[in-house]
Amino acid sequence: MADAIDPIALLERLIACPSVTPEEGGAQALLEETLTTLGFEVERLVSGEEPHGPVPNLLATRGSGGPHFAFAGHTDVVPPGKGWTSDPFTAEIKGDLLYGRGAVDMKGSIAAFIAAVSQLPDLPGTLSFIITGDEEGPAVHGTRALMTRMEERDIKPDMILVGEPTSQDRLGDTIKIGRRGSVNMWIDIVGKQAHVAYPHEGDNPITRLFRIGTRLHELDLDDGDEWFQPSNLEVVTVDVGNPASNVIPGEAHLRLNIRFNVHHTGQELVEKVQSIIDEEAPGARFKAMVSGEAFLTEPGPLSDLVSESITEVTGVTPTLSTGGGTSDARFLHTLCPIVEFGLLNATMHKLDEAVAMADVHKLTDIYAGILRRALG
């Protein structure tokens, strides 16, 4: 039997891997080495080609039969940026905190879950890891490619835990049981350039862009519900590229994003915006990309056992939430019930990202409790 793993020591080694999306940086090689010693069969696969690949992914399984519990996460991190007070890829301990890129998002959770598994060598059923190297990037050849491989190998989890940093103010205060969907849209309106003194010779596309923008602003999508806030549409940029005050521009461009709840699908919203464009600017170029659909895992056995494990270790009763941005749960929810739970998210994607070492140890204990309840 392999010795129990120290989550802090493993986290330090993971931080030392410069795995900025989509680089592997040695992180998944380290996971393969570690999980193999714990009895897992590890498959590493590189998926996709440029411009959104290649992407390193890892799939590991141990055991047989049911129930099947899966942990999903990502080894990639966002670029550290300039201004760190220490090397972002060298874990540094200052007081009670451990600093390094990925400390909370989400190498800390990965280290904690592996450490929890190492404490429970005789779990029945099946346990698996679904780890991508492209959660922070386009996510085209990451988790979706892993899902394709899982289907090919007939790997079917009964429940999935995603280790995203969901905690807000203290460890254990928030579990994500759903996420809003997201769709980006690009609108390009072509007019005819001319001198402003001769408007009859031109066709100002901004006039139509204003009409489209007004109608988009006036859209009343929904009022939300018990679990979701109202869907919201935000215009994120308007570009004309016209430095002159005496020229009617030839083109105008608008980009928007809609974060939507389960009362819509991405395609329905695309069609709604398309109809406005067709009425106000026939012939305009329109492109849309749905990056994820809204979903909800109804409160039940999975959220209950996660909540019970959190309360057992921390004394906190977690809030069930669907707030925030997106995660790869947007893909995995089609397989089985899924929830997200991990460390505090206060410093994720920021300079001097840091985690309280006590929280990593507590998270390890919580994850061990989840595994005992799910598979014990």
C-alpha positions as CSV (number, residue, x, y, z in Angstrom):
1,M,0.0,0.0,0.0
2,A,1.3,3.4,-0.9
3,D,2.0,5.9,1.8
4,A,-0.5,8.7,2.4
5,I,0.3,11.8,0.4
6,D,1.0,15.2,1.9
7,P,-1.3,17.6,-0.1
8,I,1.0,20.6,0.6
9,A,4.1,18.8,-0.8
10,L,2.1,17.7,-3.9
11,L,0.8,21.2,-4.4
12,E,4.2,22.7,-4.2
13,R,5.4,20.3,-7.0
14,L,2.3,21.1,-9.1
15,I,2.9,24.8,-8.8
16,A,6.4,24.3,-10.0
17,C,5.0,23.1,-13.3
18,P,4.5,26.1,-15.6
19,S,1.3,24.8,-17.1
20,V,-0.1,28.0,-18.7
21,T,-2.9,27.0,-21.1
22,P,-2.4,24.9,-23.1
23,E,1.1,23.9,-21.9
24,E,1.4,20.7,-19.9
25,G,4.4,22.0,-18.1
26,G,5.1,18.7,-16.4
27,A,1.9,18.8,-14.4
28,Q,0.1,15.9,-15.9
29,A,3.3,13.8,-16.0
30,L,3.5,14.4,-12.2
31,L,-0.2,13.3,-11.8
32,E,0.5,10.2,-13.9
33,E,3.4,9.3,-11.7
34,T,1.4,9.9,-8.5
35,L,-1.8,8.2,-9.5
36,T,0.0,5.2,-10.8
37,T,1.5,4.6,-7.3
38,L,-2.1,4.7,-6.0
39,G,-3.2,1.9,-8.3
40,F,-4.8,3.9,-11.1
41,E,-4.7,3.0,-14.8
42,V,-3.6,6.3,-16.4
43,E,-4.2,7.3,-20.0
44,R,-2.7,10.5,-21.3
45,L,-4.0,11.8,-24.6
46,V,-3.2,14.9,-26.7
47,S,-6.3,16.2,-28.5
48,G,-6.8,18.6,-31.3
49,E,-4.7,20.7,-33.6
50,E,-4.1,24.4,-34.0
51,P,-5.6,27.0,-33.5
52,H,-7.2,25.5,-30.4
53,G,-4.8,22.6,-29.8
54,P,-2.9,20.4,-29.2
55,V,-4.3,20.0,-25.6
56,P,-2.9,17.7,-23.0
57,N,-5.5,15.6,-21.2
58,L,-5.5,12.8,-18.6
59,L,-7.9,10.1,-17.7
60,A,-7.3,7.8,-14.8
61,T,-9.4,5.0,-13.4
62,R,-9.2,2.5,-10.5
63,G,-11.5,-0.3,-9.3
64,S,-14.6,-1.8,-11.0
65,G,-18.3,-1.9,-10.7
66,G,-20.5,0.7,-9.0
67,P,-20.9,3.2,-7.7
68,H,-18.5,5.2,-9.9
69,F,-17.3,8.5,-8.5
70,A,-15.3,10.9,-10.6
71,F,-13.2,14.0,-9.8
72,A,-12.9,16.5,-12.6
73,G,-10.4,19.3,-12.8
74,H,-7.7,21.1,-14.8
75,T,-3.9,21.4,-14.5
76,D,-3.7,24.5,-16.7
77,V,-3.5,28.0,-15.2
78,V,-3.8,31.5,-16.5
79,P,-0.7,33.5,-17.3
80,P,0.8,35.0,-14.1
81,G,1.2,38.5,-15.4
82,K,3.8,41.0,-14.1
83,G,4.0,42.3,-10.5
84,W,4.3,39.1,-8.4
85,T,6.3,39.5,-5.2
86,S,7.7,36.0,-5.7
87,D,8.2,33.6,-8.5
88,P,4.7,32.5,-9.5
89,F,6.0,29.0,-10.4
90,T,7.9,28.4,-7.2
91,A,5.7,27.7,-4.2
92,E,6.6,30.1,-1.4
93,I,5.3,29.9,2.2
94,K,4.8,33.1,4.1
95,G,3.2,32.6,7.4
96,D,0.1,30.5,7.0
97,L,-0.2,31.0,3.3
98,L,1.3,29.2,0.3
99,Y,1.8,31.4,-2.8
100,G,1.9,30.3,-6.4
101,R,0.0,30.4,-9.6
102,G,-2.7,27.7,-9.4
103,A,-2.6,27.5,-5.6
104,V,-6.4,27.8,-5.6
105,D,-7.4,27.5,-9.2
106,M,-7.1,24.6,-9.1
107,K,-4.0,22.7,-8.3
108,G,-4.8,23.0,-4.6
109,S,-8.0,21.0,-5.1
110,I,-6.3,18.4,-7.2
111,A,-3.6,17.9,-4.6
112,A,-6.2,17.7,-1.8
113,F,-8.3,15.1,-3.7
114,I,-5.3,12.9,-4.5
115,A,-4.2,13.1,-0.9
116,A,-7.7,12.1,0.2
117,V,-7.6,9.1,-2.1
118,S,-4.3,8.1,-0.7
119,Q,-5.8,7.9,2.8
120,L,-8.5,5.5,1.6
121,P,-6.8,2.6,-0.3
122,D,-9.6,0.1,0.0
123,L,-12.6,2.0,-1.4
124,P,-15.1,-0.2,-3.3
125,G,-16.6,0.7,-6.6
126,T,-14.8,2.8,-9.3
127,L,-12.9,6.0,-8.9
128,S,-11.7,8.2,-11.7
129,F,-10.0,11.4,-12.5
130,I,-11.0,13.6,-15.5
131,I,-8.2,16.2,-15.9
132,T,-7.8,18.6,-18.8
133,G,-5.1,21.1,-19.7
134,D,-7.5,23.5,-21.4
135,E,-10.2,24.7,-19.0
136,E,-8.8,28.3,-18.8
137,G,-8.6,28.5,-22.6
138,P,-10.9,27.9,-25.6
139,A,-12.0,24.5,-24.0
140,V,-12.5,23.0,-27.5
141,H,-10.2,20.0,-27.2
142,G,-10.2,19.6,-23.4
143,T,-13.0,18.1,-21.4
144,R,-15.1,17.4,-24.5
145,A,-12.3,15.3,-25.9
146,L,-12.1,13.4,-22.7
147,M,-15.8,12.8,-22.7
148,T,-15.5,11.3,-26.2
149,R,-12.7,9.1,-25.0
150,M,-14.8,8.0,-22.0
151,E,-17.6,7.0,-24.3
152,E,-15.2,5.0,-26.4
153,R,-14.0,3.2,-23.3
154,D,-17.5,2.9,-21.8
155,I,-16.5,4.9,-18.7
156,K,-19.7,6.1,-17.1
157,P,-19.5,7.9,-13.7
158,D,-22.6,7.9,-11.5
159,M,-21.6,11.2,-9.9
160,I,-18.9,13.9,-10.6
161,L,-17.3,16.4,-8.3
162,V,-15.5,19.4,-9.9
163,G,-12.8,20.9,-7.7
164,E,-13.2,24.5,-8.8
165,P,-12.7,27.1,-6.0
166,T,-16.3,27.8,-5.1
167,S,-15.9,29.0,-1.5
168,Q,-16.5,32.7,-1.0
169,D,-15.7,33.9,2.5
170,R,-14.6,30.8,4.2
171,L,-13.9,27.2,3.2
172,G,-17.2,25.3,2.7
173,D,-19.6,28.2,2.5
174,T,-20.6,27.5,-1.1
175,I,-21.3,24.6,-3.4
176,K,-22.2,25.1,-7.0
177,I,-25.1,22.9,-8.2
178,G,-25.5,24.6,-11.6
179,R,-24.1,27.2,-13.9
180,R,-25.5,29.8,-16.3
181,G,-24.9,29.3,-20.0
182,S,-22.9,31.7,-22.1
183,V,-23.1,32.8,-25.7
184,N,-20.9,35.4,-27.5
185,M,-22.2,37.2,-30.6
186,W,-20.5,39.4,-33.2
187,I,-22.5,41.8,-35.4
188,D,-20.8,43.5,-38.4
189,I,-22.9,46.1,-40.3
190,V,-21.6,47.2,-43.7
191,G,-22.6,50.7,-44.9
192,K,-21.0,53.0,-47.4
193,Q,-18.3,55.5,-46.7
194,A,-18.8,59.1,-47.7
195,H,-18.1,62.7,-46.8
196,V,-20.4,63.9,-44.0
197,A,-21.4,66.9,-46.1
198,Y,-22.8,64.6,-48.8
199,P,-24.8,62.1,-46.7
200,H,-26.9,61.1,-49.7
201,E,-23.8,59.5,-51.2
202,G,-23.2,57.4,-48.1
203,D,-24.9,54.8,-45.9
204,N,-24.1,55.3,-42.2
205,P,-24.0,51.8,-40.5
206,I,-24.0,53.4,-37.0
207,T,-27.7,54.4,-37.4
208,R,-28.6,50.7,-37.7
209,L,-26.2,49.7,-35.0
210,F,-27.9,52.1,-32.6
211,R,-31.3,50.6,-33.4
212,I,-30.0,47.1,-32.8
213,G,-28.4,48.2,-29.6
214,T,-31.6,49.8,-28.4
215,R,-33.7,46.8,-29.0
216,L,-31.1,44.5,-27.4
217,H,-31.1,46.8,-24.3
218,E,-34.9,46.6,-24.1
219,L,-35.0,42.8,-24.3
220,D,-36.6,41.3,-21.2
221,L,-35.3,37.8,-21.1
222,D,-36.7,36.4,-17.8
223,D,-37.0,37.1,-14.1
224,G,-34.9,34.2,-12.9
225,D,-36.1,31.6,-10.5
226,E,-35.4,29.9,-7.2
227,W,-31.9,28.9,-8.3
228,F,-30.9,31.3,-11.0
229,Q,-30.6,35.1,-11.3
230,P,-32.2,36.7,-14.4
231,S,-30.4,36.2,-17.6
232,N,-28.5,39.3,-18.7
233,L,-27.3,40.6,-22.0
234,E,-24.3,42.9,-22.1
235,V,-22.8,44.8,-25.1
236,V,-19.1,44.5,-24.5
237,T,-17.7,46.5,-27.3
238,V,-18.8,48.9,-30.1
239,D,-16.1,49.6,-32.8
240,V,-16.2,51.8,-35.8
241,G,-12.5,52.5,-36.3
242,N,-13.1,56.0,-37.7
243,P,-10.6,58.7,-36.5
244,A,-12.1,61.4,-38.8
245,S,-14.9,63.8,-37.9
246,N,-15.9,64.4,-41.5
247,V,-16.3,60.8,-42.8
248,I,-19.3,58.6,-42.7
249,P,-17.8,55.2,-41.7
250,G,-18.1,52.2,-43.9
251,E,-18.6,49.6,-41.2
252,A,-19.7,49.3,-37.6
253,H,-19.2,46.4,-35.3
254,L,-20.9,45.3,-32.1
255,R,-20.0,42.4,-29.8
256,L,-22.2,41.1,-27.0
257,N,-22.4,38.3,-24.4
258,I,-25.5,36.7,-22.8
259,R,-25.3,34.8,-19.6
260,F,-28.5,32.8,-19.4
261,N,-30.3,30.5,-17.1
262,V,-32.2,27.3,-17.7
263,H,-35.2,29.1,-19.2
264,H,-33.3,29.4,-22.5
265,T,-31.0,27.5,-24.7
266,G,-28.1,29.2,-26.5
267,Q,-29.6,28.5,-29.9
268,E,-32.9,30.1,-28.9
269,L,-31.1,33.3,-27.9
270,V,-29.0,33.3,-31.1
271,E,-32.3,33.1,-33.1
272,K,-33.8,35.9,-31.0
273,V,-30.9,38.3,-31.8
274,Q,-30.8,37.2,-35.4
275,S,-34.4,38.2,-35.9
276,I,-33.6,41.7,-34.6
277,I,-30.7,42.0,-36.9
278,D,-32.8,40.9,-39.9
279,E,-35.3,43.6,-39.1
280,E,-32.9,46.4,-38.4
281,A,-29.9,45.7,-40.6
282,P,-30.7,43.1,-43.3
283,G,-27.5,41.7,-44.8
284,A,-25.4,42.3,-41.7
285,R,-22.8,39.7,-40.9
286,F,-23.7,37.8,-37.8
287,K,-21.7,35.1,-35.9
288,A,-22.4,33.4,-32.6
289,M,-20.7,30.9,-30.4
290,V,-22.4,29.1,-27.5
291,S,-19.6,28.2,-25.1
292,G,-21.9,26.4,-22.6
293,E,-25.6,25.7,-21.9
294,A,-27.2,26.4,-18.5
295,F,-27.7,23.4,-16.2
296,L,-28.9,22.6,-12.7
297,T,-28.3,19.5,-10.6
298,E,-31.3,19.4,-8.4
299,P,-30.5,19.2,-4.7
300,G,-30.3,15.5,-3.8
301,P,-28.0,12.7,-2.8
302,L,-24.8,14.2,-4.3
303,S,-25.2,17.7,-2.9
304,D,-26.3,16.2,0.4
305,L,-23.2,14.1,0.9
306,V,-20.9,17.0,-0.1
307,S,-22.7,19.2,2.4
308,E,-22.6,16.7,5.2
309,S,-18.8,16.2,4.7
310,I,-18.2,20.0,4.7
311,T,-20.2,20.4,7.9
312,E,-18.5,17.5,9.6
313,V,-15.0,19.1,9.0
314,T,-15.7,22.8,9.2
315,G,-19.0,23.2,11.1
316,V,-20.2,25.3,8.1
317,T,-23.6,24.7,6.4
318,P,-22.9,25.5,2.7
319,T,-25.1,27.5,0.5
320,L,-26.2,25.9,-2.8
321,S,-25.5,28.3,-5.6
322,T,-25.5,28.7,-9.4
323,G,-23.7,32.1,-9.4
324,G,-20.4,33.0,-11.0
325,G,-19.0,32.2,-14.4
326,T,-18.6,28.9,-16.2
327,S,-16.6,25.8,-15.7
328,D,-16.2,22.5,-17.4
329,A,-19.2,21.3,-15.5
330,R,-21.1,22.9,-18.5
331,F,-20.0,19.8,-20.5
332,L,-19.9,17.1,-17.9
333,H,-23.4,17.6,-16.5
334,T,-24.8,15.7,-19.5
335,L,-23.2,12.5,-18.0
336,C,-24.6,12.3,-14.5
337,P,-25.3,14.5,-11.4
338,I,-22.5,17.0,-10.8
339,V,-21.5,19.6,-8.2
340,E,-18.5,21.8,-7.8
341,F,-16.7,22.4,-4.5
342,G,-13.2,23.7,-3.6
343,L,-11.1,26.3,-2.0
344,L,-11.6,30.1,-1.5
345,N,-11.7,31.9,-4.8
346,A,-10.6,35.3,-3.5
347,T,-7.2,35.3,-5.2
348,M,-7.8,33.2,-8.3
349,H,-6.4,34.7,-11.5
350,K,-4.8,37.5,-9.4
351,L,-1.3,38.5,-8.6
352,D,0.1,36.6,-5.6
353,E,-2.5,33.9,-5.8
354,A,-2.4,32.2,-2.4
355,V,-4.1,29.5,-0.3
356,A,-4.2,29.0,3.4
357,M,-2.4,25.7,4.1
358,A,-4.9,24.8,6.8
359,D,-7.6,25.0,4.2
360,V,-5.8,22.5,1.9
361,H,-5.7,20.1,4.8
362,K,-9.3,20.7,5.7
363,L,-10.3,20.2,2.0
364,T,-8.4,16.9,2.0
365,D,-10.5,15.8,5.0
366,I,-13.7,17.0,3.3
367,Y,-12.9,15.1,0.1
368,A,-12.1,12.0,2.2
369,G,-15.5,12.3,3.8
370,I,-17.2,12.7,0.4
371,L,-15.5,9.5,-0.8
372,R,-16.4,7.5,2.3
373,R,-20.1,8.6,1.9
374,A,-20.1,8.0,-1.9
375,L,-18.2,4.7,-2.1
376,G,-17.8,3.4,1.5
